[in-house]
Amino acid sequence: MANEILNKYPQAPVVGCVRVDNDADVDASVVYFTKKLDAEHLIKMYNLVNQEISGKVAIKLHTGEEHGPNILPRAWVKALQATIPNSKIVETNTLYKGTRYTTEAHRKTLEVNGWTFCDVDIMDEFGSVVLPVKNPFHLKEVSMGKSLVTYDSLLVLTHFKGHAMGGFGGSMKNIAIGCADGREGKATVHAVDVNNQPADWNAWPAKELLMENMADSAMATCDFFGKKITFVNVLRRMSVDCDCAGTAAAEPTIPDIGIIASTDILAADQASMDLVYNSAKNQDLVKRIETRHGLRQLSAMSEHHMGKKFYKLVEIE
């Protein structure tokens, strides 16, 4: 039956996993989707995929550079975080010299951007920890923020959008770059010398190498948490630029889409990508993704067996 429906739904050109009918007799990950964009539905979507989340919970999200116009609404995240016992937001410092380069500057930026309603753990404030990568493309280990390993569970709460180097930033990029410590870890994933970075980021290694390094890094974090990790992508105000760009980010041209939730990182990002490719006015975002070879993120995760071959999209009102 699966072969009859593989072409029923348009897919992003490089497929990490394939959408099938909900009644298809295949082993498929469930991806929940809602078009409703508000705190109520963010909480509802999380509750559909939080069965394994317990203990001390890290909420990994991109808190953004100062006054970033596209970051997740703080009121939504506040409402969600209040429903998750023993939870806090986690972040790491940046490799580039912006408003989150040092812990001191980062904390000021958190305050400016309104991330003041709960504790925020800058995970590399007191150093780093090395996690191994099994059967890597390139990286045998990745240096992560030291406190990452003190958590029992991880909610990867992602503002899905474009990215200057990765093409797009979904759940995979959120943990691949976002959990790596601000110096050695992020430099390793970007394949640059932390002490001798090219001044122009266009001169940095990118494309397939970057996507494969990100897959290595993300897999290390996924392996550490096992089943106690879950993924929520918010497809809203999707600029071609990351929230790293702050006020310099281009105004989004693609309409808002909704919220995706799954326990499968590959399915979450693939379903998000398929929704983007089937959206109106998607040309700018698709161009950004494809010129950076961003779809390699999906196929790299697939080759790492980070998710199932098929996914089923279940729409939630």
C-alpha positions in Angstrom: 0.0 0.0 0.0 2.8 2.4 0.8 4.2 2.3 -2.7 0.8 3.5 -4.0 0.8 6.6 -1.9 4.4 7.8 -1.9 3.7 10.3 -4.6 0.3 11.5 -3.2 1.7 14.3 -1.2 4.3 16.7 -2.6 7.6 16.4 -0.8 10.6 18.6 -0.4 13.1 17.7 -3.2 15.5 15.8 -0.9 13.4 13.5 1.3 14.3 12.5 4.8 11.1 10.6 5.3 7.8 10.3 3.4 4.3 11.4 4.3 1.7 8.6 4.1 -2.0 8.4 4.7 -3.0 8.1 8.4 -4.6 4.7 7.6 -1.5 3.4 5.7 -0.3 0.1 7.0 3.3 1.1 7.5 5.6 1.8 10.5 5.4 5.6 10.6 6.0 8.4 13.1 3.1 10.5 14.0 3.4 14.3 13.4 0.7 16.5 14.9 -0.2 19.7 13.1 -2.4 22.7 13.9 -2.9 25.9 11.9 -3.8 27.7 15.2 -1.0 29.9 16.4 -1.5 30.8 20.1 -0.5 29.8 23.6 -3.5 27.4 24.0 -2.5 25.4 20.9 1.2 25.5 21.7 0.3 23.8 25.1 -2.1 21.4 23.4 0.6 20.3 20.8 3.2 19.8 23.5 0.8 17.6 25.5 0.4 15.3 22.6 4.1 14.4 22.5 5.2 14.7 26.1 4.5 11.2 27.4 8.2 10.4 28.1 9.1 13.9 29.5 9.7 13.8 33.2 12.1 14.9 35.9 14.2 18.0 35.4 13.2 19.4 32.0 15.3 21.6 29.8 13.4 23.8 27.2 15.8 24.5 24.4 14.8 27.5 22.3 16.4 30.3 20.4 16.0 33.4 22.6 17.4 35.7 19.9 19.5 38.8 19.6 18.3 42.0 21.1 14.8 43.2 20.0 14.6 40.4 17.4 11.2 40.9 15.6 10.6 37.2 14.9 11.4 35.3 18.0 8.7 33.2 19.7 6.1 35.3 21.6 7.3 35.3 25.2 3.7 35.1 26.5 3.2 31.8 24.7 6.4 30.3 26.0 5.6 31.6 29.5 2.2 29.9 29.4 3.7 26.6 28.2 6.6 26.7 30.7 4.2 27.2 33.6 2.6 23.8 32.7 5.9 21.9 32.8 7.1 21.1 36.3 10.7 21.5 37.2 11.5 23.1 33.9 13.7 26.0 32.7 14.8 27.5 29.4 18.3 26.6 28.3 20.7 28.3 25.9 24.4 28.6 25.1 26.6 31.6 24.2 27.4 32.3 20.6 30.5 31.9 18.5 29.9 35.2 16.7 30.4 38.4 18.6 26.8 39.6 19.0 24.8 40.4 22.0 25.0 36.8 23.4 28.7 36.3 23.0 29.5 36.4 26.7 27.4 35.2 29.6 27.2 38.7 31.0 26.0 40.2 27.6 23.7 37.2 27.1 21.9 37.7 30.4 21.3 41.4 29.5 19.9 40.3 26.1 17.6 37.8 27.8 16.2 40.6 30.0 15.8 43.0 27.0 13.9 40.3 25.1 11.6 39.4 27.9 12.9 36.0 28.9 12.5 36.8 32.6 9.5 34.7 33.7 11.6 31.6 34.6 15.2 30.6 35.2 17.4 30.6 32.1 20.4 28.3 32.2 23.2 29.4 29.9 24.6 25.9 29.7 28.2 26.8 28.9 28.5 29.5 31.6 30.7 27.2 33.7 32.3 25.2 30.9 31.6 22.3 28.6 31.1 18.6 28.5 31.9 16.2 25.6 29.3 13.9 24.1 30.3 11.1 21.8 28.9 10.7 18.3 28.1 7.1 17.1 29.1 6.3 13.5 29.6 9.9 12.5 29.9 11.6 9.2 32.8 13.6 10.5 32.7 14.4 14.2 33.5 11.7 16.8 32.5 14.0 19.6 31.1 17.4 20.2 31.7 19.8 23.1 28.3 20.8 24.6 27.3 23.3 27.3 28.3 21.7 30.6 24.9 21.7 32.3 23.1 19.9 29.4 23.8 16.5 31.0 22.2 17.6 34.3 18.7 17.4 32.8 16.5 14.3 32.6 14.4 15.4 29.6 14.6 17.9 26.8 11.8 19.8 25.0 13.2 21.2 21.7 11.0 24.2 21.1 11.9 25.7 17.8 11.1 28.8 15.8 11.2 27.3 12.3 12.7 29.8 9.9 15.5 30.4 7.4 19.2 30.6 8.2 22.1 32.3 6.5 24.4 29.3 6.5 22.1 26.3 7.2 19.4 27.3 4.8 16.8 26.7 7.5 16.7 26.3 11.2 14.4 23.5 12.5 14.6 21.2 15.5 17.9 19.7 14.3 19.7 23.0 14.0 18.2 24.1 17.3 20.1 21.4 19.2 23.0 20.9 16.8 24.2 24.4 17.2 22.2 25.5 20.2 23.5 22.9 22.6 27.1 23.1 21.5 29.2 25.4 23.7 29.9 28.9 22.4 33.5 28.3 21.6 34.9 24.8 20.9 31.5 23.1 20.2 30.2 25.7 17.8 33.5 26.1 16.0 33.7 22.3 15.6 30.3 22.0 14.1 31.0 25.0 11.7 34.4 23.4 10.8 36.4 26.5 11.7 39.4 27.1 14.0 38.0 28.8 17.1 41.1 30.9 17.3 41.4 31.8 13.6 37.9 32.2 12.2 37.6 33.7 8.7 36.4 37.3 9.2 33.8 36.8 6.4 31.3 34.0 7.2 31.0 33.4 3.5 34.5 32.0 3.6 33.5 29.4 6.2 32.9 25.8 5.2 29.2 25.2 4.7 26.7 23.3 2.5 27.0 19.5 2.8 29.8 19.6 5.4 27.9 21.9 7.7 24.7 19.9 7.4 26.5 16.7 8.1 28.3 18.1 11.1 25.0 19.4 12.4 23.5 15.9 12.1 26.4 14.5 14.0 26.0 17.0 16.8 22.2 16.7 17.0 22.5 12.9 17.1 24.8 13.1 20.1 22.2 15.1 22.0 19.3 12.8 20.9 21.3 9.7 21.9 22.0 11.2 25.4 18.3 11.8 26.1 17.0 8.7 24.4 13.2 8.7 24.5 13.1 11.6 26.9 13.2 14.2 24.2 10.5 15.7 22.1 10.1 18.3 19.3 7.8 21.3 18.7 8.3 23.5 15.6 6.5 26.9 15.4 6.1 27.9 11.7 5.5 31.6 12.3 7.2 34.8 11.0 9.6 32.7 8.9 12.2 35.2 7.8 14.9 33.9 5.5 17.2 34.9 8.3 17.8 33.3 11.7 16.9 35.0 15.0 20.7 35.5 15.3 20.2 38.4 12.9 18.1 40.4 15.4 16.7 43.6 14.0 18.6 43.1 10.7 16.5 40.0 9.8 14.6 40.3 6.6 10.8 40.7 6.8 9.1 37.4 6.3 7.4 36.9 2.9 5.9 33.5 3.4 2.6 33.3 5.3 2.5 31.8 8.8 1.6 28.1 8.7 1.1 26.7 12.2 2.7 24.4 14.8 4.2 20.9 14.3 4.9 18.4 17.1 6.5 14.9 17.1 8.7 12.6 19.1 10.7 12.1 15.8 13.1 14.9 15.0 13.4 13.9 11.4 9.7 13.7 10.9 9.2 17.0 12.6 11.6 18.8 10.3 10.6 16.9 7.2 6.9 17.7 7.8 7.7 21.3 8.5 9.7 21.5 5.2 6.9 19.8 3.3 4.4 22.4 4.6 6.8 25.2 3.5 7.2 23.7 0.0 3.4 23.5 -0.3 2.8 27.0 0.9 2.0 30.1 -1.1 4.6 32.8 -1.6 7.4 30.4 -0.5 9.9 31.5 -3.1 12.3 33.5 -0.9 12.5 30.9 1.9 12.9 28.0 -0.6 15.6 29.9 -2.4 17.5 30.5 0.9 17.1 26.8 1.8 18.3 25.4 -1.6 21.1 27.8 -2.3 22.7 26.8 1.1 22.0 23.1 0.4 19.8 23.0 3.5 17.8 20.0 2.5 21.0 17.9 3.2 19.9 18.3 6.8 17.0 16.0 6.2 18.8 13.3 4.2 21.7 13.4 6.7 19.4 12.7 9.6 17.8 9.9 7.6 21.2 8.3 6.9 21.9 8.6 10.6 18.6 6.7 11.3 17.4 9.5 13.5 13.8 9.0 12.5 11.5 6.6 10.7 11.1 6.3 6.9 7.5 7.4 6.9 5.4 9.9 8.9 1.7 10.5 9.2 0.4 14.1 9.6 -2.5 14.4 12.0 -4.3 17.7 12.0 -5.5 19.1 15.3 -8.2 21.8 15.7 
